[in-house]
Amino acid sequence: MNFVWFILLGAVAGWLAGQIIKGGGFGLVGNIVVGIVGAVIGGWLAHALGLFSTNIIGELIIATGGAIVLLFIVRLIKK
């Protein structure tokens, strides 16, 4: 069940990141993939900074932050 929750959280985070970073989206499926990878990146960054979340809102913020970082890096590479 945790895996399904992780996929859903990543999908929402990818969609949010695509909305925040205009021109950085990759469509629905692409944003879901970006959100899932971004959730991993965000979790790693949060852990490295000593930040932990105990609720869904905090996890969504961390995952969205990671997805935004990933979209930013992808945009830098594409240019």
Secondary structure as GFF3:
##gff-version 3
##sequence-region A 1 79
A	DSSP	alpha_helix	2	20	.	.	.	ID=ss1
A	DSSP	alpha_helix	27	48	.	.	.	ID=ss2
A	DSSP	alpha_helix	56	78	.	.	.	ID=ss3
###
